[in-house]
Amino acid sequence: MLKEPQNDHAPLTTCSSTGQGNPASQQNGIVRVREYIPPRNPIEAGVAEILGGLVKVERVGCRDNFLLLGGESLLAGQAAWKIRDRFNCEVSMASILTGTVADIAAEIETITSGGAI
């Protein structure tokens, strides 16, 4: 069974808000601090599918981060392999571990369009 991400980059305060005036939403016992934003293009959708599959999270959005979804370094290696297989390019482990889905997709787009990172 796939789970929802545990959070979206901002810590909760004791009053269940982000401390920034934004109320937290709760779905199935999982607290989401930010609004879910779905992948905006096919590359983001592919990255979200790969990362979500590895951490068993059903809905992965463009602002989600692999580590905050429950990923770790061994799974990041698998993510790098799957990204290389699907998009025919090498993405850095640092990007997978620290970037959002949108950041990783932008790196893939830059690499596959012949640009340098």
C-alpha positions as semicolon CSV with decimal commas, in nm:
position;residue;x (nm);y (nm);z (nm)
1;M;0,000;0,000;0,000
2;L;0,132;0,340;-0,095
3;K;0,143;0,619;0,162
4;E;0,119;0,995;0,140
5;P;0,435;1,202;0,198
6;Q;0,500;1,289;0,559
7;N;0,556;1,660;0,499
8;D;0,639;1,912;0,231
9;H;0,952;2,095;0,343
10;A;0,822;2,311;0,630
11;P;0,806;2,193;0,992
12;L;0,483;2,203;1,185
13;T;0,442;2,397;1,506
14;T;0,254;2,261;1,806
15;C;-0,065;2,433;1,692
16;S;-0,061;2,238;1,363
17;S;0,037;2,525;1,141
18;T;0,356;2,600;0,957
19;G;0,437;2,897;1,176
20;Q;0,400;3,109;0,863
21;G;0,028;3,164;0,893
22;N;-0,056;2,875;0,657
23;P;-0,281;2,609;0,806
24;A;-0,166;2,251;0,764
25;S;-0,396;2,004;0,591
26;Q;-0,438;1,648;0,709
27;Q;-0,531;1,353;0,489
28;N;-0,541;0,995;0,618
29;G;-0,341;1,089;0,928
30;I;-0,058;1,242;0,719
31;V;0,000;1,613;0,760
32;R;0,076;1,810;0,444
33;V;0,210;2,157;0,508
34;R;0,206;2,277;0,149
35;E;-0,058;2,234;-0,113
36;Y;0,005;1,940;-0,345
37;I;0,108;2,058;-0,692
38;P;0,108;1,780;-0,950
39;P;0,391;1,734;-1,199
40;R;0,366;1,997;-1,473
41;N;0,529;1,816;-1,765
42;P;0,625;1,463;-1,876
43;I;0,975;1,481;-1,729
44;E;0,845;1,585;-1,385
45;A;0,580;1,313;-1,410
46;G;0,847;1,053;-1,485
47;V;1,070;1,167;-1,199
48;A;0,771;1,172;-0,960
49;E;0,674;0,820;-1,067
50;I;1,028;0,690;-1,012
51;L;1,075;0,855;-0,672
52;G;0,724;0,769;-0,552
53;G;0,768;0,407;-0,652
54;L;1,089;0,376;-0,455
55;V;0,950;0,528;-0,134
56;K;0,601;0,383;-0,185
57;V;0,428;0,722;-0,195
58;E;0,130;0,742;-0,427
59;R;0,108;1,119;-0,491
60;V;0,439;1,291;-0,553
61;G;0,424;1,651;-0,665
62;C;0,670;1,881;-0,836
63;R;0,771;2,044;-0,504
64;D;0,835;1,718;-0,319
65;N;1,185;1,624;-0,204
66;F;1,309;1,263;-0,208
67;L;1,450;1,268;0,146
68;L;1,136;1,423;0,292
69;L;0,929;1,158;0,118
70;G;1,122;0,894;0,313
71;G;1,408;0,830;0,071
72;E;1,766;0,756;0,173
73;S;2,104;0,716;0,005
74;L;2,063;0,352;-0,106
75;L;1,728;0,428;-0,264
76;A;1,880;0,740;-0,423
77;G;2,124;0,512;-0,602
78;Q;1,831;0,313;-0,739
79;A;1,662;0,640;-0,839
80;A;1,975;0,748;-1,028
81;W;1,978;0,414;-1,214
82;K;1,608;0,435;-1,301
83;I;1,641;0,798;-1,416
84;R;1,942;0,703;-1,632
85;D;1,743;0,413;-1,780
86;R;1,430;0,619;-1,854
87;F;1,583;0,951;-1,964
88;N;1,922;0,832;-2,094
89;C;2,119;1,077;-1,881
90;E;2,316;1,089;-1,555
91;V;2,168;1,291;-1,269
92;S;2,383;1,365;-0,967
93;M;2,310;1,193;-0,636
94;A;2,319;1,537;-0,473
95;S;2,032;1,649;-0,697
96;I;1,825;1,344;-0,606
97;L;1,892;1,380;-0,234
98;T;1,848;1,756;-0,202
99;G;1,641;1,877;-0,496
100;T;1,270;1,875;-0,561
101;V;1,108;1,679;-0,841
102;A;1,107;2,003;-1,043
103;D;1,480;2,057;-0,976
104;I;1,568;1,704;-1,089
105;A;1,348;1,739;-1,399
106;A;1,517;2,070;-1,486
107;E;1,859;1,902;-1,459
108;I;1,741;1,621;-1,689
109;E;1,606;1,873;-1,939
110;T;1,932;2,068;-1,937
111;I;2,138;1,753;-1,990
112;T;1,920;1,607;-2,263
113;S;1,898;1,936;-2,452
114;G;2,277;1,951;-2,472
115;G;2,325;2,222;-2,210
116;A;2,577;2,210;-1,928
117;I;2,488;2,214;-1,561
